[in-house]
Amino acid sequence: MKVTVLGSQGAIPKVGLFSTSLILNVCNSYVLIDCCEGVQHQLRKNKIKLSKIEIILISHAHGDHYFGLIGLISTLSLLKRDKKLTVFCPLSVFKIIQAHLKFSKMNLSYELDLKVLNNNNKINIFNNNHFSIEAFPLKHSIYTNGFLIKEKEKKRKLILQKALDNNIDKIYFNKLTKRENVINNNGIKINYLDVTKEGDKAKAFAYCSDTAYFDELINNIKGVDLLYCETTFLKKDKDKATLTLHSTTIDAATLAKKGNVKRLLIGHFSSRYDDYNDFITEVATIFKNVIISEEGKKIEV
Amino acid sequence: MKVTVLGSQGAIPKVGLFSTSLILNVCNSYVLIDCCEGVQHQLRKNKIKLSKIEIILISHAHGDHYFGLIGLISTLSLLKRDKKLTVFCPLSVFKIIQAHLKFSKMNLSYELDLKVLNNNNKINIFNNNHFSIEAFPLKHSIYTNGFLIKEKEKKRKLILQKALDNNIDKIYFNKLTKRENVINNNGIKINYLDVTKEGDKAKAFAYCSDTAYFDELINNIKGVDLLYCETTFLKKDKDKATLTLHSTTIDAATLAKKGNVKRLLIGHFSSRYDDYNDFITEVATIFKNVIISEEGKKIEV
């Protein structure tokens, strides 16, 4: 699982910087989370093939999180995409995209599956053999979801010498890694545990933007390998965060600590700040393992 | 009058480049023509203050010409603009912007005056003391307008020594430059022509994107100091231009020549081309005074 940061800024991007978006490579599927204006430019700049995107998640209908969606939808069609694109978004964004398609008479080359999110609790929204996605409500000025992307239990690793010693035909090796017992060439049942070892750990990534801190959130992000949590404000601007239902450095650090996550990625910085070291310093007073959003940064989860 | 090119590309922008937009500084008013995705970034990169934009003209509802409009409208509000912004656009773009404002619950800090264009002939859409704007239909796959921005006749220049020799009080100098006759200190009527000389020439700029060539267009751009005409295709791709109702190099050059314009600015290049010298070469076989769109290029009209 790998995250690439496409935008680091809040609602008003600084010159040359972009609002919040990131893309997750999970088991070779690309999941794009939020689409700032210019996200298609950022994807190309970071050499991510637009055609590889399978799923887009839109947290809420504030422009810095969705203005780039229609441009990407349009460009994929101009590039003659033929495979389905699935977008999970609030009803408001659904209606806006429908308006673009209708009034600009856009005929897409591919199936656009716009799925409306209206959950008030954590729900599973996607599942395949390799990973799942859950959406959970955040606490913001309009309806907003966070997302939890979890890899499924990975294959075990074959201990080749043990498999050979046990006289197992190689056609059964794959079954063994999938936790199935097999019969060897001597007709004896072999337990997969005897010839395999634990595989790579299944990873989990959670995304929380935009939101005020609230205790119920902890359960939804508990123990993830990487938590993205917005830090629009430094702690001196707590009043602004409270007013606009955003998080401060302290809020994000508290969430990471109480959620017992491995690492914390922060971003969605207000344009009032120039020095992002202050963000690191403040978070680190509570939670040490913090990473700052910088455009183009790649993070192995 | 000065034009700054903000985007040079057609519908699919190349990495690091933007679709069609340009901004015109006319008598210290800023008129933005078409809004590609990321136009707010391009404006800032080119050090044009967003607050100075007074009028936006949208030619048609293809995404490469309007996807950046909502981002700019939103950012101006976040920056707490308080003066009116006037946008001229087709009904389709009007409805799309209305959908954004409604469904994302955007409350703007300023008056957004969205004016719908549905003219089928050339009409005047704006007038002030310094310049006028006319819209005229182009020939494209959806309803599209071109625009003609003309400075009004400029003040004459005072010949100071002659004014003094004629014993004219300096409080009348301004009147003289505005072509009014005055009475001098000896009670004698002075003709403004005797103490002033011709002022700067009033300039005109015409914008044609996107369009196929058609003869009736010539009258609408006749004699302008600078004509922007799209050249999506080289002449070898004439069939594609015909199919999609775009112009080739030859079409734009023919329009410039028949319209007897001073200079021609070309752009909106298809992403299939890498070498833009071919565009210059082909246009120059018919019309010599050609300028290529490069992002950030400033052209004194």
HADDOCK unambig.tbl for C-alpha pairs under 7 A between the chains (distance, minus, plus):
assign (segid A and resid 12 and name CA) (segid B and resid 75 and name CA) 6.31 0.50 0.50
assign (segid A and resid 15 and name CA) (segid B and resid 41 and name CA) 6.41 0.50 0.50
assign (segid A and resid 15 and name CA) (segid B and resid 44 and name CA) 6.12 0.50 0.50
assign (segid A and resid 15 and name CA) (segid B and resid 45 and name CA) 6.22 0.50 0.50
assign (segid A and resid 16 and name CA) (segid B and resid 41 and name CA) 6.81 0.50 0.50
assign (segid A and resid 37 and name CA) (segid B and resid 37 and name CA) 6.61 0.50 0.50
assign (segid A and resid 37 and name CA) (segid B and resid 38 and name CA) 6.20 0.50 0.50
assign (segid A and resid 38 and name CA) (segid B and resid 37 and name CA) 6.21 0.50 0.50
assign (segid A and resid 38 and name CA) (segid B and resid 38 and name CA) 5.48 0.50 0.50
assign (segid A and resid 41 and name CA) (segid B and resid 15 and name CA) 6.39 0.50 0.50
assign (segid A and resid 41 and name CA) (segid B and resid 16 and name CA) 6.80 0.50 0.50
assign (segid A and resid 44 and name CA) (segid B and resid 15 and name CA) 6.11 0.50 0.50
assign (segid A and resid 45 and name CA) (segid B and resid 15 and name CA) 6.20 0.50 0.50
assign (segid A and resid 61 and name CA) (segid B and resid 104 and name CA) 5.27 0.50 0.50
assign (segid A and resid 62 and name CA) (segid B and resid 104 and name CA) 6.29 0.50 0.50
assign (segid A and resid 63 and name CA) (segid B and resid 71 and name CA) 6.97 0.50 0.50
assign (segid A and resid 67 and name CA) (segid B and resid 71 and name CA) 6.67 0.50 0.50
assign (segid A and resid 71 and name CA) (segid B and resid 63 and name CA) 6.96 0.50 0.50
assign (segid A and resid 71 and name CA) (segid B and resid 67 and name CA) 6.66 0.50 0.50
assign (segid A and resid 75 and name CA) (segid B and resid 12 and name CA) 6.30 0.50 0.50
assign (segid A and resid 92 and name CA) (segid B and resid 103 and name CA) 4.87 0.50 0.50
assign (segid A and resid 92 and name CA) (segid B and resid 104 and name CA) 6.25 0.50 0.50
assign (segid A and resid 96 and name CA) (segid B and resid 99 and name CA) 5.63 0.50 0.50
assign (segid A and resid 96 and name CA) (segid B and resid 100 and name CA) 5.82 0.50 0.50
assign (segid A and resid 96 and name CA) (segid B and resid 103 and name CA) 6.90 0.50 0.50
assign (segid A and resid 99 and name CA) (segid B and resid 96 and name CA) 5.62 0.50 0.50
assign (segid A and resid 99 and name CA) (segid B and resid 99 and name CA) 6.67 0.50 0.50
assign (segid A and resid 100 and name CA) (segid B and resid 96 and name CA) 5.82 0.50 0.50
assign (segid A and resid 103 and name CA) (segid B and resid 92 and name CA) 4.88 0.50 0.50
assign (segid A and resid 103 and name CA) (segid B and resid 96 and name CA) 6.91 0.50 0.50
assign (segid A and resid 104 and name CA) (segid B and resid 61 and name CA) 5.28 0.50 0.50
assign (segid A and resid 104 and name CA) (segid B and resid 62 and name CA) 6.28 0.50 0.50
assign (segid A and resid 104 and name CA) (segid B and resid 92 and name CA) 6.26 0.50 0.50
